[in-house]
Amino acid sequence: MIRPKCILLLSGGMDSTTLLGYLLDPRLEFVMCEIYPLSVNYGQKHVVELEAAKKVVEEYQKRNGNKVVKDLKILNFDLSQIGHSALTDSKWNIPENMEDQIQTVVPFRNTMLITLAAAYGESLGLNPINIYMTPVKEDFSAYRDCRRPFFTCLEKALSLGSTYGVEVFIHTPFVEKTKIEIVEIGTKLAVPYHLTHSCYKSKPACGKCPACVERLVAFEVNNLKDVIEYQKE
C-alpha cells in the first residue's frame, strides 16, 4: 500500500492536535508518510494559538521524526481587514456565553483556509492534494462552513480550478464526532493537550468563552482534568 502525503490545517487547538496524533496512529491503514502542517495568521485575536501549533509540531517531530512531520508552515492572510467577527474585529468583544457564539463566525474563513492549503499543496507538487481539517459536531449550529456537504462541494470546485488538473480532497474524519469523543480518542493516543490553546482570548485561557466552555466540558465528561492553565477568578 502506498502511504499518502497530506496537508494538515493545524490551529494549535485541541481538535486539530488530536487529528495529528490520529493520522500518525500505526493501527490505521491510512497512516501518512509525510504530514505538512499548515497554520494561518488571519488576524485572530488569539494569535497565541500559533505558538501552540509550533510546540505541537516540535513534539510530534520528536516522537516521529521531521521526515514524517514536516516543519510548520505559517501563512499570513489578514481577515481583520474585513472584520465583522469577535475573533478579528477590535470593535467586537469576545462573547462569554454559548448563546452568542454566532459572533465568533469569521465570514468564509474555512473557504479561504482550505484554498490556501490547496495552493500550498500545488507548490509542494502533491498529487492528489489531500487536506485534513477538524470541524466537529458542535460546530454545525453556528458555523455553516463546517458541514460535510460544504466540503464536498468545495473539493470539487478546487479540483476544477487546480493548475495541473490535480484532484483536491478535503478530509474531515471528526465531522460527526463531539469534542467529548475527541478527548477520549486523544487521551488514548497520548495527545499533548498541555501544549494546545483553545481560548478565543489570550493565555492563560479565560475559562468563559465558548471555546473554553466546550473544552472544559469535554474533559469533565471524560473524568479528566484539563492540564492547561486557566485564569483565576
C-alpha positions as CSV (number, residue, x, y, z in Angstrom):
1,M,0.0,0.0,0.0
2,I,1.3,3.5,-0.9
3,R,1.3,5.7,2.1
4,P,0.0,9.1,1.2
5,K,1.2,12.6,1.9
6,C,-1.1,15.3,3.2
7,I,-1.6,18.8,4.4
8,L,-3.0,19.3,7.9
9,L,-4.6,22.6,8.9
10,L,-3.3,22.9,12.4
11,S,-4.7,25.7,14.6
12,G,-2.8,24.6,17.7
13,G,-6.1,23.8,19.4
14,M,-7.4,20.6,20.9
15,D,-9.2,19.2,17.9
16,S,-6.5,19.6,15.2
17,T,-3.8,18.4,17.5
18,T,-5.9,15.3,18.1
19,L,-6.2,14.8,14.4
20,L,-2.4,15.0,14.0
21,G,-2.0,12.2,16.6
22,Y,-4.8,10.3,14.9
23,L,-3.1,10.4,11.5
24,L,0.1,9.0,13.0
25,D,-1.6,6.1,14.8
26,P,0.1,3.0,13.4
27,R,-3.0,1.0,13.8
28,L,-4.7,2.8,11.0
29,E,-4.4,1.7,7.4
30,F,-4.0,5.3,6.1
31,V,-1.1,6.4,8.2
32,M,0.7,9.2,6.4
33,C,4.3,9.0,5.3
34,E,4.6,12.8,5.3
35,I,2.4,15.4,7.0
36,Y,2.8,19.1,6.1
37,P,1.2,21.1,9.0
38,L,-0.2,24.5,8.0
39,S,-1.3,27.3,10.2
40,V,-2.7,30.7,9.1
41,N,-2.3,34.0,10.8
42,Y,-5.6,35.5,9.7
43,G,-5.6,38.4,12.2
44,Q,-7.2,36.4,15.0
45,K,-7.1,38.0,18.5
46,H,-5.9,34.6,19.9
47,V,-2.8,34.6,17.7
48,V,-1.1,32.9,20.6
49,E,-2.5,29.7,19.2
50,L,0.2,29.7,16.5
51,E,2.8,29.4,19.2
52,A,0.9,26.4,20.4
53,A,0.9,24.9,16.9
54,K,4.7,25.3,16.7
55,K,5.1,23.5,20.0
56,V,2.8,20.7,19.0
57,V,4.7,20.1,15.7
58,E,8.0,20.1,17.6
59,E,6.6,17.5,20.0
60,Y,5.5,15.2,17.2
61,Q,8.7,15.6,15.4
62,K,10.5,14.4,18.5
63,R,8.2,11.4,18.5
64,N,8.1,10.6,14.8
65,G,11.0,12.5,13.2
66,N,10.8,15.5,10.9
67,K,10.7,13.3,7.8
68,V,7.2,12.3,8.8
69,V,6.0,15.5,10.4
70,K,7.4,18.4,8.4
71,D,8.1,21.9,9.8
72,L,5.1,24.1,10.5
73,K,4.3,26.5,7.6
74,I,2.6,29.7,8.7
75,L,0.8,31.9,6.1
76,N,-0.3,35.4,6.7
77,F,-3.8,36.2,5.4
78,D,-5.3,39.2,7.3
79,L,-9.0,38.8,7.7
80,S,-9.1,41.6,10.3
81,Q,-9.4,43.9,7.3
82,I,-12.9,42.5,6.8
83,G,-13.8,42.3,10.5
84,H,-17.4,41.5,11.4
85,S,-16.3,38.8,13.8
86,A,-15.5,38.9,17.5
87,L,-12.3,36.9,16.6
88,T,-10.9,39.6,14.2
89,D,-12.7,42.9,14.8
90,S,-11.3,45.2,17.5
91,K,-14.7,46.8,17.9
92,W,-16.3,43.5,18.9
93,N,-15.8,41.8,22.3
94,I,-15.3,38.0,22.7
95,P,-18.6,36.6,23.9
96,E,-18.8,34.8,27.3
97,N,-21.8,32.7,26.7
98,M,-22.7,30.0,24.2
99,E,-25.9,31.8,23.0
100,D,-23.6,34.5,21.4
101,Q,-21.3,32.0,19.7
102,I,-22.5,33.2,16.3
103,Q,-20.5,36.4,16.9
104,T,-17.3,34.3,16.6
105,V,-18.0,33.3,13.0
106,V,-15.4,34.7,10.6
107,P,-17.1,35.0,7.3
108,F,-16.0,32.3,4.8
109,R,-12.9,31.5,6.9
110,N,-12.9,27.8,6.1
111,T,-13.2,28.6,2.4
112,M,-10.1,30.7,2.4
113,L,-8.1,28.5,4.7
114,I,-8.8,25.4,2.6
115,T,-8.0,27.3,-0.6
116,L,-4.7,28.4,0.9
117,A,-4.0,24.8,1.8
118,A,-4.7,23.7,-1.8
119,A,-2.4,26.3,-3.2
120,Y,0.3,25.2,-0.7
121,G,-0.3,21.6,-1.9
122,E,0.2,22.6,-5.5
123,S,3.5,24.4,-4.6
124,L,4.7,21.1,-3.0
125,G,3.8,19.1,-6.1
126,L,1.3,16.9,-4.2
127,N,-0.8,14.7,-6.4
128,P,-3.5,14.3,-5.3
129,I,-3.8,17.1,-2.7
130,N,-5.1,15.6,0.5
131,I,-6.2,18.3,3.0
132,Y,-7.2,17.3,6.6
133,M,-9.0,19.5,9.0
134,T,-11.2,19.2,12.1
135,P,-14.7,20.6,12.0
136,V,-16.7,18.8,14.8
137,K,-20.3,18.1,15.5
138,E,-20.7,21.1,17.9
139,D,-19.8,23.4,15.0
140,F,-22.9,22.7,12.9
141,S,-25.2,25.2,14.7
142,A,-23.0,28.3,14.4
143,Y,-20.6,27.6,11.6
144,R,-22.3,26.8,8.3
145,D,-19.0,26.2,6.6
146,C,-18.2,23.3,8.9
147,R,-20.7,20.9,7.3
148,R,-19.7,18.0,5.2
149,P,-21.8,19.0,2.1
150,F,-19.9,22.3,2.0
151,F,-16.5,20.5,2.0
152,T,-17.7,18.1,-0.7
153,C,-18.7,21.0,-3.0
154,L,-15.5,22.9,-2.3
155,E,-13.2,20.0,-3.1
156,K,-15.0,19.6,-6.4
157,A,-14.5,23.4,-7.2
158,L,-10.8,23.3,-6.2
159,S,-10.2,20.2,-8.3
160,L,-11.8,22.0,-11.3
161,G,-9.6,25.0,-10.7
162,S,-6.3,23.3,-9.9
163,T,-3.5,24.4,-12.2
164,Y,-2.3,21.0,-13.3
165,G,-5.6,19.1,-13.1
166,V,-4.7,17.7,-9.8
167,E,-7.6,16.4,-7.6
168,V,-8.2,18.0,-4.2
169,F,-9.7,16.0,-1.4
170,I,-10.8,17.6,1.9
171,H,-10.9,15.0,4.7
172,T,-12.9,15.7,7.8
173,P,-12.7,12.5,10.0
174,F,-14.1,14.2,13.1
175,V,-17.0,16.0,11.4
176,E,-19.6,13.7,13.1
177,K,-17.8,13.5,16.4
178,T,-18.3,15.6,19.5
179,K,-15.5,17.2,21.5
180,I,-16.1,14.7,24.2
181,E,-15.4,11.9,21.8
182,I,-12.3,13.7,20.5
183,V,-10.8,14.0,24.0
184,E,-11.5,10.3,24.5
185,I,-9.7,9.5,21.3
186,G,-6.8,11.9,22.0
187,T,-6.3,10.5,25.5
188,K,-5.7,7.0,24.1
189,L,-3.2,8.5,21.6
190,A,-1.3,10.4,24.3
191,V,-2.0,13.7,22.6
192,P,0.0,16.5,24.2
193,Y,-3.0,18.6,25.3
194,H,-0.8,20.6,27.7
195,L,0.7,22.2,24.6
196,T,-2.5,23.3,23.0
197,H,-4.5,26.5,23.1
198,S,-8.3,26.8,22.5
199,C,-9.3,30.1,24.2
200,Y,-10.6,32.9,22.0
201,K,-8.9,35.4,24.2
202,S,-5.4,35.1,25.5
203,K,-3.1,32.9,27.6
204,P,-3.8,31.8,30.2
205,A,-7.2,30.7,29.0
206,C,-10.2,32.7,30.2
207,G,-12.4,29.7,31.0
208,K,-15.5,31.6,29.9
209,C,-15.6,32.0,26.1
210,P,-17.4,29.3,24.0
211,A,-14.2,27.6,23.1
212,C,-13.1,27.3,26.7
213,V,-16.5,26.1,27.9
214,E,-16.7,23.3,25.2
215,R,-13.2,22.2,26.0
216,L,-13.7,22.1,29.8
217,V,-17.0,20.1,29.4
218,A,-15.2,17.6,27.1
219,F,-12.5,16.9,29.7
220,E,-15.0,16.9,32.6
221,V,-17.3,14.3,30.9
222,N,-14.2,12.1,30.3
223,N,-13.4,12.4,34.1
224,L,-10.2,14.2,33.2
225,K,-8.6,17.4,34.4
226,D,-7.7,19.9,31.7
227,V,-3.9,20.3,32.0
228,I,-3.6,23.9,30.6
229,E,-3.6,27.0,32.8
230,Y,-6.8,29.0,33.3
231,Q,-7.2,32.5,34.7
232,K,-8.1,32.5,38.4
233,E,-11.3,34.2,39.4
